[in-house]
Amino acid sequence: MKVNSGILGIATQALRRFQGDQRGAVAIFFAASVMMLIGMAAIAVDLSYLYSLRGKLQNAADAAVLAAVDDISDTDVARATALSYAAKNMPVAEHGTVLVSADVVTGNWDADTRTFTPSGSSTNAIRVVTRRAEANGNAAGLFFARVLGFDDVDLQATAIAGTQVGDACVIALDPTEKGTLKIAGGAIVSMNCAVQVNSASSKGGLTVAGTACLTASSISVAGSAKGNCINPTADTGVDPMADPLAGLSPPADTGCDYPALVEVTTDAVLAPGVYCGGIYIYGGGIVDFLPGEYVLKGEGLRISGNGDVTGDEVMFYIDPTATGISGSSPPKTVSLAGGPNITFSAPTSGVYEDILFFQDAATPANYINKFNGNAVTELNGILYFPSTEVQFSGNGDPGGATSIIARMVTFSGNANLGSNPATKTFGAGGASGISLVQ
């Protein structure tokens, strides 16, 4: 059978025209592209909103933590301040509660490792986390992304502010007394670190008398400075510095391991524990304190004579307000006198890292801790006496890597301090020692 070639040709041409006609495909592609562009625009609107909201959360966190760290010595006040500033920057009526108490945390900021540790042995920073989150009942709602099944997302911002941005290794805390830091009687004090004096006394929160001399990397005084040999010239009128160790907790109360006075006159090895009668070392023996925590309740630590006393990775906690042995011979403080050779170093890790002496903050202000006589000492760590005075006098030489935080600090006689600071130092210069660190 023959097929009409004309009809076949016409049919072939028609098929070819249909195959090459893409006008419908263009329309379909155009419609799909428009939908995609609309979707991308919708997502861009949501992302822009979230980016703006994230910025507001960060600003609120920054403002809250900077305000709070100024009150770091009182955790409750610092937390209340942070909550207040967060609410001012992001009102509850518009954003819900962006900051809750649990997200205001005090702790330690290590500038070397750039890490924040909640609580810790040295409270010098506060971390704040602001949130628009489901857990707070205020997750960030979306707009166009709802058509894709996304109704809201969680957002948060973190800010850390601290005081450990300087290198102060002597901090005199009393806010009003004259001579809160006093250098007298020919004492030569020279340190490779900063000095901070919180006293606002116009009569000299810092006093350097007679031929005595103070040299430090910088000297900051809330009030005035009196004396002829102060190098460099003190920066006066600065804001006082919050106690960087105010949040340090005492050891747990476990009762008395040694209920009576421990007297040592010959060679001996002492173990960590709770000493409710105090420790009195005298004579010419060799005495070694094993590593650990020594809790002295009611009574203190007294070392005299001409022996050798050592202790590696030790921490002495003195609580004179606790019940001890009434009428026992050690003072209710720390007294290193006479001519012993004393070498102590603080723990290098744990809750009391770098803390060598820690006296309870409730200790009466008239108690005095003395490092005097002809004692040759090497004290590596922080001497923390927040409510009492620390005196260096006679021919005492508190060498080693030492930092001192006390209500008052006095150097007199032939006492000489020429040391590097302990591992941890603290921001000096009042408010200038406070900044965002993360």
ROVEXTOR-430783 format. One record per residue (C-alpha): residue in one letter; y, z negated, x negated. Coordinates in steps of 0.001 Angstrom, whole numbers, plus 500000, padded with zeros to 6 digits. Each point is the difference from the previous one (the first is absolute). Layout:
residues N
AYZX...
This chain:
residues 438
M500000500000500000K503453500896498708V502976497697500184N503403501443500658S501738499802496620G503463499841501566I499214496971502081L498268498356497009G503034500624497824I502338498505502558A497774496908500340T499753499577496226Q503758500141499606A500493497486502782L497587497561498364R501736500376496676R503390499309501594F498618496880501688Q498466498799496733G503279500371498162D502200498446502681Q500913496413498761R502831499289502425G497982497400501943A498822498246496776V503608499673498819A500915498342503247I497118497566499723F500829499244496343F503662499513500865A499171497581502784A497698497997497689S502661499919497272V502627498731502408M497694497204501100M499295499083496356L503709499921499158I500709497828503009G497203497648498910M501323499819496445A503505499324501273A498648497240502208I498144498430497082A503136500303497862V501970498057502617D497417497214499991L499803499926496192S503793499870499724Y500071497085502413L497270498152498088Y501754500619496679S503237498567501386L498170497017501485R498192499356496705G503382499924498251K501296497434502489L496920497831499393Q500583500181496239N503669499101500327A499108497054502233A497348498808497526D502428500285497070A502738498077501795A497609497312501194V498379499345496630L503283499970498055A501421497437502407A496812497931499974V499508499803496234D503294498152499675D498252497142501874I496725500274498100S499983496279499176D499425499249503705T497252502191501465D500807499173503628V503679500824499585A499188503192498088R497625501137502746A502540499277502751T502666501912498066A497742503026499593L499102500063503700S503659499762500972Y501126502850497731A497165502269501116A500940499477503645K503660500739499251N499126503307498337M497417501051502600P500780498235503305V497030498787501997A501307501673503178E499691503405498329H497166499608497500G498031496958501061T499216497356497372V499835501845496679L499519496880497850V497745497022500721S499629496771498024A496652501019498513D501658503006498345V502470497846498034V498042498819496961T501132498051496924G498239500549496703N500241501089496395W501301503340498749D498710500990496558A502532502388498514D497599501152497282T497194501088502322R502286500593502990T497705498053502281F500711497450502722T497644497042500468P500375497908503186S500673496316499264G499156499746496290S501090497491497380S503538501301499725T501696500878503279N502736502405499006A499855502724502645I499662500730503699R498197502920501638V501052501281503432V498128502587502082T501786501457503042R497881501839502584R500095502237503037A496312499594500728E497506499507502779A499209496523498630N503638499003500630G500059501713503392N502641502475498859A498202503048498580A502262503017499437G499703502260503052L499810503772499550F501508502790502099F498484503486499798A496889498886498099R498796498379503208V498722503399501171L497645499919497023G498741496532500933F502169497921497659D502033497482501977D501255497755497164V499512499080496329D500316496871497836L502801499833497443Q500857497302497453A502280499374497039T499650497467497176A502703498395497861I499691497406497238A502939498137498510G499802497482497205T501881497821497556Q497876500762496951V502168502744498639G501623498115497128D498846497918497054A501180496431500674C497832497396498297V502230496947500540I501100499299503570A501937496837500868L499729499620503775D502363497177501011P502836501520502066T502787497474499353E499491497748496947K502122500204496871G497891500821496954T497063501384501969L499244501694496695K501296497852497159I499852500729496252A501214497066497878G499675498059496765G499529502954497657A497190501640501956I499513503682499206V498597502001502907S499311503663499355M497851502100502307N499060503639500454C500551499782503748A502602499228502639V501298496623501194Q500866499261503636V502003496929501089N500327499481503758S502567497195499941A503353500929501513S501724497047498311S503514500797498827K499551497369497275G497295502007498314G496651500806501536L499238501022496420T501314497702497261V499595500535496255A501450497041498100G500889499246496372T498223502168497429A497290501044502418C499491503699500642L498407502172502687T498987503611499405A498139502133502538S499713503624501074S502325499217502924I501427496838501584S500793499773503726V501697496961501572A500877499471503663G502910497709499043S501736499650496650A498759499808496410K501472497536497473G499479500146496233N500921501727496747C496685501549499013I498703502061502918N498704503436499072P500549502328501735T502890498766502139A498613498654503246D500317502078503149T501460497429502403G500395499957503770V496681501727500628D497867499280503042P497364497299499493M496433501154499568A497259498967502422D497191497968498473P497468502746499147L497079497562500155A500972498255503226G496931501351501777L497542498670497429S497405497802501718P498558496838498405P496295499707499224A497710498835502781D499722496227500431T496419499137499072G500301496267499362C499884498205496656D497587501136497293Y501497497424497625P501413497068502030A501135497914497004L502332500679497099V498362502257497385E501032498768496540V499079502075496949T500409498617496480T497354501966498063D498407503446500068A499237501034503577V499388502885502362L501593499762503454A498760501903503052P501976501400502955G500219497783503059V502142497585501981Y501375497139497867C501404497312502287G500867497605497190G501677502472497689I499123501054496446Y501297498162496927I499212501463496571Y501053498144496872G498684499295496524G498864502665497570G497056501669501692I499227503638500737V500102500541503752D498991503190501776F500699500751503671L497378502366501418P501288502974502048G500865499205503601E502306498043502304Y501018496403499225V501429498238503044L501919496821499161K500570498020503211G502421497102500035E500237499908496218G500799502468497245L499048501297496575R501073498137496888I499228501189496460S501180498169496861G498664498998496593N499199502540497303G496844501753501139D499220503584500953V499900500875503687T498988503433501250G499238501663503302D499343503678500671E500423501403503538V500990496649501499M502344499088502849F501397496497500524Y501084499121503538I501987496764500237D500496498322503376P501817496681499463T500357499509503747A496232499741500496T498231496657499897G499004499168496438I499325496807498068S502916497630500493G501416498567496792S498045502199497566S501643500844496687P500532503776500160P503310501036501519K499949501833503294T501088503112498110V499194502031496885S500820498457496628L499130501676496699A501351497831497168G499368498641496536G498467502380497488P496950501720501524N499228503678499588I499672501370503528T498867503502500978F499598500874503669S499625503381501696A500038500787503717P497308501867501959T500104503776499635S498698500733503497G499526498412503404V502387498135502294Y501651498149497105E500311502914497615D502644499151497362I500665496537501516L499600497290497349F501754497001501645F500614499775503743Q501632496895501441D500004499403503737A503286501034501626A500271496647501819T500316498074496723P503168497809500022A502927501548498148N500423496996497661Y496617500605498321I500377501521496526N497432502025498049K500380499612496240F498977502219497101N501386498039497080G499478498097496773N498526501922497071A497460501790502124V499039503464498780T499085501884503102E498951503480500994L500245500368503751N498923503387501316G500812500230503677I502462498947502674L501293496418500251Y500746499597503703F501824496791501032P501947501064503119S501473496609500973T500368498173496668E501502500264496529V498312501278496841Q501316498610496704F499387501293496480S501320497537497428G499527498514496551N498308502404497610G497846501553502690D499353503711499650P498538501475503198G498835503244498436G497660502588501428A500642502355502906T501718497593502383S501932500404503239I501706497056501726I500850499649503694A501374496557500800R502692498218501977M501766499179496741V499292500859496351T501405498126496990F499715500698496268S501336497315497661G499650498459496545N498338502380497576A497939501730502648N499605503698499348L498674502688502294G499618503434498484S497339501695502042N499006503026501953P499601499455503734A496669499525501709T498216503059501360K501840499723503314T503785500008500098F502304500116502992G503072501874501187A503263498439498829G503562500394501172G499721498861503608A500077502852502488S499770502564497228G496442498757499483I498972501245503451S499021503598500643L497535502280501711V497013500510497745Q498006502235502340
